[in-house]
Structure formats: C-alpha cells, structure tokens
Amino acid sequence: MAQLKVQQKRGLVGLKANQRETLRSLGLKRIGDVVVKEDRPEIRGMINTVRHLVTFEEVE
C-alpha cells in the first residue's frame, strides 16, 4: 500500500486547539519533524486540516 511522508513546516504558536491536536495525532511535535503514514482516508483528512502547516508526498 502507498505511504505518505509528512513534514511539519510551521510552528504551533497561535493555532486553534484542533489543529494542535491533529499535528500531535500525526506524530509531529516540532518544525522539521517527518513521519511516514499509510495512505488512508483518515490520514488524508488530518493532513487536509493542517495543510498550511505541513508538506507531504507519496513514497513507496
């Protein structure tokens, strides 16, 4: 199954609570952190919530 590499690009200061919690759920804690997650609809939804704070790409 395809996977997504997600990297945090911006900090947490001034974010809404749900955006902070979404980043934590993805496993991102600080700028520059990278996680690899399975490409599932739930993960895509989380990325969509914080799309202005992260970059992502598909990896195999």
PDB file of N, CA, C and O in Angstrom:
ATOM      1  N   MET A   1       0.841  -1.185   0.000  1.00  0.00           N
ATOM      2  CA  MET A   1       0.000   0.000   0.000  1.00  0.00           C
ATOM      3  C   MET A   1       0.883   1.244   0.000  1.00  0.00           C
ATOM      4  O   MET A   1       1.974   1.239   0.570  1.00  0.00           O
ATOM      5  N   ALA A   2       0.415   2.286  -0.630  1.00  0.00           N
ATOM      6  CA  ALA A   2       1.173   3.538  -0.702  1.00  0.00           C
ATOM      7  C   ALA A   2       1.297   4.171   0.675  1.00  0.00           C
ATOM      8  O   ALA A   2       0.472   3.947   1.561  1.00  0.00           O
ATOM      9  N   GLN A   3       2.340   4.960   0.831  1.00  0.00           N
ATOM     10  CA  GLN A   3       2.557   5.655   2.080  1.00  0.00           C
ATOM     11  C   GLN A   3       2.778   7.137   1.808  1.00  0.00           C
ATOM     12  O   GLN A   3       3.137   7.537   0.701  1.00  0.00           O
ATOM     13  N   LEU A   4       2.555   7.935   2.836  1.00  0.00           N
ATOM     14  CA  LEU A   4       2.727   9.376   2.741  1.00  0.00           C
ATOM     15  C   LEU A   4       3.826   9.820   3.693  1.00  0.00           C
ATOM     16  O   LEU A   4       3.844   9.420   4.857  1.00  0.00           O
ATOM     17  N   LYS A   5       4.736  10.641   3.205  1.00  0.00           N
ATOM     18  CA  LYS A   5       5.761  11.253   4.056  1.00  0.00           C
ATOM     19  C   LYS A   5       5.275  12.661   4.366  1.00  0.00           C
ATOM     20  O   LYS A   5       5.074  13.470   3.461  1.00  0.00           O
ATOM     21  N   VAL A   6       5.088  12.947   5.646  1.00  0.00           N
ATOM     22  CA  VAL A   6       4.551  14.231   6.083  1.00  0.00           C
ATOM     23  C   VAL A   6       5.624  14.953   6.888  1.00  0.00           C
ATOM     24  O   VAL A   6       6.215  14.378   7.802  1.00  0.00           O
ATOM     25  N   GLN A   7       5.876  16.227   6.542  1.00  0.00           N
ATOM     26  CA  GLN A   7       6.871  17.021   7.248  1.00  0.00           C
ATOM     27  C   GLN A   7       6.233  18.305   7.743  1.00  0.00           C
ATOM     28  O   GLN A   7       5.530  18.989   6.999  1.00  0.00           O
ATOM     29  N   GLN A   8       6.484  18.630   9.019  1.00  0.00           N
ATOM     30  CA  GLN A   8       5.964  19.867   9.580  1.00  0.00           C
ATOM     31  C   GLN A   8       6.838  21.024   9.151  1.00  0.00           C
ATOM     32  O   GLN A   8       8.059  20.967   9.299  1.00  0.00           O
ATOM     33  N   LYS A   9       6.229  22.079   8.618  1.00  0.00           N
ATOM     34  CA  LYS A   9       6.957  23.236   8.110  1.00  0.00           C
ATOM     35  C   LYS A   9       6.782  24.488   8.965  1.00  0.00           C
ATOM     36  O   LYS A   9       7.629  25.380   8.923  1.00  0.00           O
ATOM     37  N   ARG A  10       5.709  24.572   9.733  1.00  0.00           N
ATOM     38  CA  ARG A  10       5.450  25.762  10.536  1.00  0.00           C
ATOM     39  C   ARG A  10       5.190  25.362  11.974  1.00  0.00           C
ATOM     40  O   ARG A  10       4.854  24.213  12.258  1.00  0.00           O
ATOM     41  N   GLY A  11       5.345  26.313  12.879  1.00  0.00           N
ATOM     42  CA  GLY A  11       5.208  26.063  14.301  1.00  0.00           C
ATOM     43  C   GLY A  11       3.768  26.057  14.793  1.00  0.00           C
ATOM     44  O   GLY A  11       2.827  26.271  14.029  1.00  0.00           O
ATOM     45  N   LEU A  12       3.620  25.802  16.101  1.00  0.00           N
ATOM     46  CA  LEU A  12       2.311  25.644  16.721  1.00  0.00           C
ATOM     47  C   LEU A  12       1.746  26.928  17.320  1.00  0.00           C
ATOM     48  O   LEU A  12       0.587  26.957  17.735  1.00  0.00           O
ATOM     49  N   VAL A  13       2.544  27.986  17.371  1.00  0.00           N
ATOM     50  CA  VAL A  13       2.118  29.212  18.043  1.00  0.00           C
ATOM     51  C   VAL A  13       0.920  29.819  17.321  1.00  0.00           C
ATOM     52  O   VAL A  13       0.945  30.021  16.107  1.00  0.00           O
ATOM     53  N   GLY A  14      -0.125  30.104  18.088  1.00  0.00           N
ATOM     54  CA  GLY A  14      -1.297  30.771  17.545  1.00  0.00           C
ATOM     55  C   GLY A  14      -2.289  29.871  16.840  1.00  0.00           C
ATOM     56  O   GLY A  14      -3.228  30.365  16.216  1.00  0.00           O
ATOM     57  N   LEU A  15      -2.105  28.551  16.925  1.00  0.00           N
ATOM     58  CA  LEU A  15      -3.023  27.630  16.259  1.00  0.00           C
ATOM     59  C   LEU A  15      -4.255  27.370  17.097  1.00  0.00           C
ATOM     60  O   LEU A  15      -4.242  27.538  18.316  1.00  0.00           O
ATOM     61  N   LYS A  16      -5.321  26.955  16.427  1.00  0.00           N
ATOM     62  CA  LYS A  16      -6.508  26.501  17.124  1.00  0.00           C
ATOM     63  C   LYS A  16      -6.216  25.148  17.763  1.00  0.00           C
ATOM     64  O   LYS A  16      -5.316  24.429  17.331  1.00  0.00           O
ATOM     65  N   ALA A  17      -6.979  24.813  18.786  1.00  0.00           N
ATOM     66  CA  ALA A  17      -6.744  23.584  19.544  1.00  0.00           C
ATOM     67  C   ALA A  17      -6.865  22.340  18.662  1.00  0.00           C
ATOM     68  O   ALA A  17      -6.084  21.401  18.811  1.00  0.00           O
ATOM     69  N   ASN A  18      -7.831  22.325  17.753  1.00  0.00           N
ATOM     70  CA  ASN A  18      -7.998  21.127  16.926  1.00  0.00           C
ATOM     71  C   ASN A  18      -6.816  20.931  15.978  1.00  0.00           C
ATOM     72  O   ASN A  18      -6.478  19.795  15.646  1.00  0.00           O
ATOM     73  N   GLN A  19      -6.185  22.014  15.540  1.00  0.00           N
ATOM     74  CA  GLN A  19      -5.021  21.893  14.667  1.00  0.00           C
ATOM     75  C   GLN A  19      -3.814  21.374  15.444  1.00  0.00           C
ATOM     76  O   GLN A  19      -3.049  20.560  14.927  1.00  0.00           O
ATOM     77  N   ARG A  20      -3.638  21.836  16.677  1.00  0.00           N
ATOM     78  CA  ARG A  20      -2.562  21.320  17.525  1.00  0.00           C
ATOM     79  C   ARG A  20      -2.737  19.824  17.763  1.00  0.00           C
ATOM     80  O   ARG A  20      -1.785  19.052  17.653  1.00  0.00           O
ATOM     81  N   GLU A  21      -3.957  19.428  18.089  1.00  0.00           N
ATOM     82  CA  GLU A  21      -4.237  18.021  18.372  1.00  0.00           C
ATOM     83  C   GLU A  21      -4.046  17.156  17.131  1.00  0.00           C
ATOM     84  O   GLU A  21      -3.595  16.015  17.233  1.00  0.00           O
ATOM     85  N   THR A  22      -4.381  17.685  15.976  1.00  0.00           N
ATOM     86  CA  THR A  22      -4.198  16.944  14.732  1.00  0.00           C
ATOM     87  C   THR A  22      -2.719  16.709  14.461  1.00  0.00           C
ATOM     88  O   THR A  22      -2.335  15.608  14.067  1.00  0.00           O
ATOM     89  N   LEU A  23      -1.884  17.721  14.662  1.00  0.00           N
ATOM     90  CA  LEU A  23      -0.444  17.544  14.474  1.00  0.00           C
ATOM     91  C   LEU A  23       0.104  16.497  15.435  1.00  0.00           C
ATOM     92  O   LEU A  23       0.932  15.672  15.047  1.00  0.00           O
ATOM     93  N   ARG A  24      -0.352  16.524  16.688  1.00  0.00           N
ATOM     94  CA  ARG A  24       0.102  15.529  17.660  1.00  0.00           C
ATOM     95  C   ARG A  24      -0.350  14.131  17.258  1.00  0.00           C
ATOM     96  O   ARG A  24       0.399  13.167  17.420  1.00  0.00           O
ATOM     97  N   SER A  25      -1.562  14.013  16.737  1.00  0.00           N
ATOM     98  CA  SER A  25      -2.082  12.720  16.294  1.00  0.00           C
ATOM     99  C   SER A  25      -1.281  12.164  15.127  1.00  0.00           C
ATOM    100  O   SER A  25      -1.125  10.950  14.989  1.00  0.00           O
ATOM    101  N   LEU A  26      -0.778  13.052  14.297  1.00  0.00           N
ATOM    102  CA  LEU A  26       0.070  12.632  13.187  1.00  0.00           C
ATOM    103  C   LEU A  26       1.472  12.261  13.657  1.00  0.00           C
ATOM    104  O   LEU A  26       2.226  11.630  12.916  1.00  0.00           O
ATOM    105  N   GLY A  27       1.827  12.650  14.887  1.00  0.00           N
ATOM    106  CA  GLY A  27       3.149  12.342  15.417  1.00  0.00           C
ATOM    107  C   GLY A  27       4.156  13.446  15.202  1.00  0.00           C
ATOM    108  O   GLY A  27       5.360  13.216  15.312  1.00  0.00           O
ATOM    109  N   LEU A  28       3.683  14.646  14.896  1.00  0.00           N
ATOM    110  CA  LEU A  28       4.567  15.786  14.644  1.00  0.00           C
ATOM    111  C   LEU A  28       4.611  16.678  15.881  1.00  0.00           C
ATOM    112  O   LEU A  28       3.570  17.041  16.428  1.00  0.00           O
ATOM    113  N   LYS A  29       5.831  17.033  16.323  1.00  0.00           N
ATOM    114  CA  LYS A  29       5.982  17.817  17.534  1.00  0.00           C
ATOM    115  C   LYS A  29       6.668  19.150  17.301  1.00  0.00           C
ATOM    116  O   LYS A  29       6.398  20.119  18.010  1.00  0.00           O
ATOM    117  N   ARG A  30       7.556  19.210  16.312  1.00  0.00           N
ATOM    118  CA  ARG A  30       8.311  20.452  16.090  1.00  0.00           C
ATOM    119  C   ARG A  30       8.598  20.628  14.606  1.00  0.00           C
ATOM    120  O   ARG A  30       8.443  19.698  13.814  1.00  0.00           O
ATOM    121  N   ILE A  31       9.012  21.820  14.248  1.00  0.00           N
ATOM    122  CA  ILE A  31       9.324  22.129  12.857  1.00  0.00           C
ATOM    123  C   ILE A  31      10.424  21.191  12.377  1.00  0.00           C
ATOM    124  O   ILE A  31      11.425  20.991  13.065  1.00  0.00           O
ATOM    125  N   GLY A  32      10.232  20.623  11.201  1.00  0.00           N
ATOM    126  CA  GLY A  32      11.225  19.729  10.612  1.00  0.00           C
ATOM    127  C   GLY A  32      10.974  18.260  10.885  1.00  0.00           C
ATOM    128  O   GLY A  32      11.606  17.409  10.259  1.00  0.00           O
ATOM    129  N   ASP A  33      10.068  17.933  11.803  1.00  0.00           N
ATOM    130  CA  ASP A  33       9.748  16.530  12.071  1.00  0.00           C
ATOM    131  C   ASP A  33       9.142  15.880  10.832  1.00  0.00           C
ATOM    132  O   ASP A  33       8.364  16.503  10.110  1.00  0.00           O
ATOM    133  N   VAL A  34       9.506  14.626  10.596  1.00  0.00           N
ATOM    134  CA  VAL A  34       8.994  13.877   9.456  1.00  0.00           C
ATOM    135  C   VAL A  34       8.427  12.556   9.957  1.00  0.00           C
ATOM    136  O   VAL A  34       9.055  11.878  10.771  1.00  0.00           O
ATOM    137  N   VAL A  35       7.246  12.188   9.476  1.00  0.00           N
ATOM    138  CA  VAL A  35       6.649  10.890   9.773  1.00  0.00           C
ATOM    139  C   VAL A  35       6.195  10.255   8.474  1.00  0.00           C
ATOM    140  O   VAL A  35       5.893  10.949   7.504  1.00  0.00           O
ATOM    141  N   VAL A  36       6.148   8.931   8.460  1.00  0.00           N
ATOM    142  CA  VAL A  36       5.634   8.193   7.309  1.00  0.00           C
ATOM    143  C   VAL A  36       4.388   7.459   7.764  1.00  0.00           C
ATOM    144  O   VAL A  36       4.434   6.663   8.702  1.00  0.00           O
ATOM    145  N   LYS A  37       3.286   7.725   7.106  1.00  0.00           N
ATOM    146  CA  LYS A  37       1.988   7.136   7.452  1.00  0.00           C
ATOM    147  C   LYS A  37       1.420   6.415   6.237  1.00  0.00           C
ATOM    148  O   LYS A  37       1.767   6.730   5.099  1.00  0.00           O
ATOM    149  N   GLU A  38       0.538   5.437   6.488  1.00  0.00           N
ATOM    150  CA  GLU A  38      -0.161   4.770   5.391  1.00  0.00           C
ATOM    151  C   GLU A  38      -1.129   5.751   4.743  1.00  0.00           C
ATOM    152  O   GLU A  38      -1.694   6.613   5.417  1.00  0.00           O
ATOM    153  N   ASP A  39      -1.315   5.619   3.449  1.00  0.00           N
ATOM    154  CA  ASP A  39      -2.220   6.498   2.708  1.00  0.00           C
ATOM    155  C   ASP A  39      -3.644   5.980   2.884  1.00  0.00           C
ATOM    156  O   ASP A  39      -4.108   5.121   2.134  1.00  0.00           O
ATOM    157  N   ARG A  40      -4.322   6.521   3.888  1.00  0.00           N
ATOM    158  CA  ARG A  40      -5.711   6.154   4.173  1.00  0.00           C
ATOM    159  C   ARG A  40      -6.550   7.421   4.238  1.00  0.00           C
ATOM    160  O   ARG A  40      -6.009   8.509   4.433  1.00  0.00           O
ATOM    161  N   PRO A  41      -7.850   7.297   4.079  1.00  0.00           N
ATOM    162  CA  PRO A  41      -8.713   8.482   4.111  1.00  0.00           C
ATOM    163  C   PRO A  41      -8.610   9.266   5.420  1.00  0.00           C
ATOM    164  O   PRO A  41      -8.702  10.493   5.407  1.00  0.00           O
ATOM    165  N   GLU A  42      -8.421   8.576   6.552  1.00  0.00           N
ATOM    166  CA  GLU A  42      -8.327   9.267   7.837  1.00  0.00           C
ATOM    167  C   GLU A  42      -7.083  10.153   7.878  1.00  0.00           C
ATOM    168  O   GLU A  42      -7.140  11.291   8.345  1.00  0.00           O
ATOM    169  N   ILE A  43      -5.977   9.632   7.394  1.00  0.00           N
ATOM    170  CA  ILE A  43      -4.725  10.381   7.389  1.00  0.00           C
ATOM    171  C   ILE A  43      -4.822  11.555   6.413  1.00  0.00           C
ATOM    172  O   ILE A  43      -4.358  12.654   6.715  1.00  0.00           O
ATOM    173  N   ARG A  44      -5.421  11.323   5.246  1.00  0.00           N
ATOM    174  CA  ARG A  44      -5.617  12.420   4.273  1.00  0.00           C
ATOM    175  C   ARG A  44      -6.461  13.533   4.890  1.00  0.00           C
ATOM    176  O   ARG A  44      -6.193  14.711   4.652  1.00  0.00           O
ATOM    177  N   GLY A  45      -7.473  13.178   5.676  1.00  0.00           N
ATOM    178  CA  GLY A  45      -8.306  14.182   6.346  1.00  0.00           C
ATOM    179  C   GLY A  45      -7.527  14.992   7.360  1.00  0.00           C
ATOM    180  O   GLY A  45      -7.702  16.206   7.463  1.00  0.00           O
ATOM    181  N   MET A  46      -6.656  14.311   8.118  1.00  0.00           N
ATOM    182  CA  MET A  46      -5.816  15.021   9.089  1.00  0.00           C
ATOM    183  C   MET A  46      -4.881  15.997   8.377  1.00  0.00           C
ATOM    184  O   MET A  46      -4.712  17.139   8.804  1.00  0.00           O
ATOM    185  N   ILE A  47      -4.276  15.524   7.277  1.00  0.00           N
ATOM    186  CA  ILE A  47      -3.372  16.389   6.514  1.00  0.00           C
ATOM    187  C   ILE A  47      -4.134  17.584   5.959  1.00  0.00           C
ATOM    188  O   ILE A  47      -3.610  18.698   5.941  1.00  0.00           O
ATOM    189  N   ASN A  48      -5.351  17.367   5.510  1.00  0.00           N
ATOM    190  CA  ASN A  48      -6.161  18.458   4.974  1.00  0.00           C
ATOM    191  C   ASN A  48      -6.451  19.507   6.044  1.00  0.00           C
ATOM    192  O   ASN A  48      -6.514  20.699   5.743  1.00  0.00           O
ATOM    193  N   THR A  49      -6.627  19.072   7.287  1.00  0.00           N
ATOM    194  CA  THR A  49      -6.900  20.001   8.388  1.00  0.00           C
ATOM    195  C   THR A  49      -5.726  20.930   8.644  1.00  0.00           C
ATOM    196  O   THR A  49      -5.920  22.097   8.985  1.00  0.00           O
ATOM    197  N   VAL A  50      -4.498  20.419   8.482  1.00  0.00           N
ATOM    198  CA  VAL A  50      -3.305  21.218   8.775  1.00  0.00           C
ATOM    199  C   VAL A  50      -2.450  21.431   7.517  1.00  0.00           C
ATOM    200  O   VAL A  50      -1.226  21.533   7.609  1.00  0.00           O
ATOM    201  N   ARG A  51      -3.088  21.496   6.356  1.00  0.00           N
ATOM    202  CA  ARG A  51      -2.365  21.572   5.086  1.00  0.00           C
ATOM    203  C   ARG A  51      -1.486  22.810   4.975  1.00  0.00           C
ATOM    204  O   ARG A  51      -0.512  22.804   4.222  1.00  0.00           O
ATOM    205  N   HIS A  52      -1.808  23.872   5.708  1.00  0.00           N
ATOM    206  CA  HIS A  52      -1.000  25.094   5.669  1.00  0.00           C
ATOM    207  C   HIS A  52       0.234  25.001   6.571  1.00  0.00           C
ATOM    208  O   HIS A  52       1.069  25.906   6.566  1.00  0.00           O
ATOM    209  N   LEU A  53       0.358  23.921   7.343  1.00  0.00           N
ATOM    210  CA  LEU A  53       1.471  23.761   8.276  1.00  0.00           C
ATOM    211  C   LEU A  53       2.430  22.664   7.867  1.00  0.00           C
ATOM    212  O   LEU A  53       3.536  22.584   8.403  1.00  0.00           O
ATOM    213  N   VAL A  54       2.030  21.802   6.917  1.00  0.00           N
ATOM    214  CA  VAL A  54       2.844  20.641   6.561  1.00  0.00           C
ATOM    215  C   VAL A  54       3.009  20.537   5.044  1.00  0.00           C
ATOM    216  O   VAL A  54       2.280  21.154   4.267  1.00  0.00           O
ATOM    217  N   THR A  55       3.998  19.730   4.660  1.00  0.00           N
ATOM    218  CA  THR A  55       4.113  19.296   3.267  1.00  0.00           C
ATOM    219  C   THR A  55       4.047  17.788   3.284  1.00  0.00           C
ATOM    220  O   THR A  55       4.424  17.154   4.270  1.00  0.00           O
ATOM    221  N   PHE A  56       3.564  17.205   2.186  1.00  0.00           N
ATOM    222  CA  PHE A  56       3.501  15.743   2.134  1.00  0.00           C
ATOM    223  C   PHE A  56       3.744  15.285   0.717  1.00  0.00           C
ATOM    224  O   PHE A  56       3.514  16.014  -0.248  1.00  0.00           O
ATOM    225  N   GLU A  57       4.221  14.043   0.616  1.00  0.00           N
ATOM    226  CA  GLU A  57       4.442  13.427  -0.690  1.00  0.00           C
ATOM    227  C   GLU A  57       4.265  11.924  -0.537  1.00  0.00           C
ATOM    228  O   GLU A  57       4.437  11.366   0.547  1.00  0.00           O
ATOM    229  N   GLU A  58       3.919  11.284  -1.644  1.00  0.00           N
ATOM    230  CA  GLU A  58       3.763   9.836  -1.644  1.00  0.00           C
ATOM    231  C   GLU A  58       5.113   9.166  -1.785  1.00  0.00           C
ATOM    232  O   GLU A  58       5.949   9.599  -2.578  1.00  0.00           O
ATOM    233  N   VAL A  59       5.327   8.100  -1.011  1.00  0.00           N
ATOM    234  CA  VAL A  59       6.538   7.293  -1.114  1.00  0.00           C
ATOM    235  C   VAL A  59       6.121   5.846  -1.262  1.00  0.00           C
ATOM    236  O   VAL A  59       4.992   5.477  -0.937  1.00  0.00           O
ATOM    237  N   GLU A  60       7.036   5.029  -1.753  1.00  0.00           N
ATOM    238  CA  GLU A  60       6.711   3.619  -1.945  1.00  0.00           C
ATOM    239  C   GLU A  60       7.593   2.734  -1.124  1.00  0.00           C
ATOM    240  O   GLU A  60       7.454   1.512  -1.168  1.00  0.00           O
TER     241      GLU A  60
END
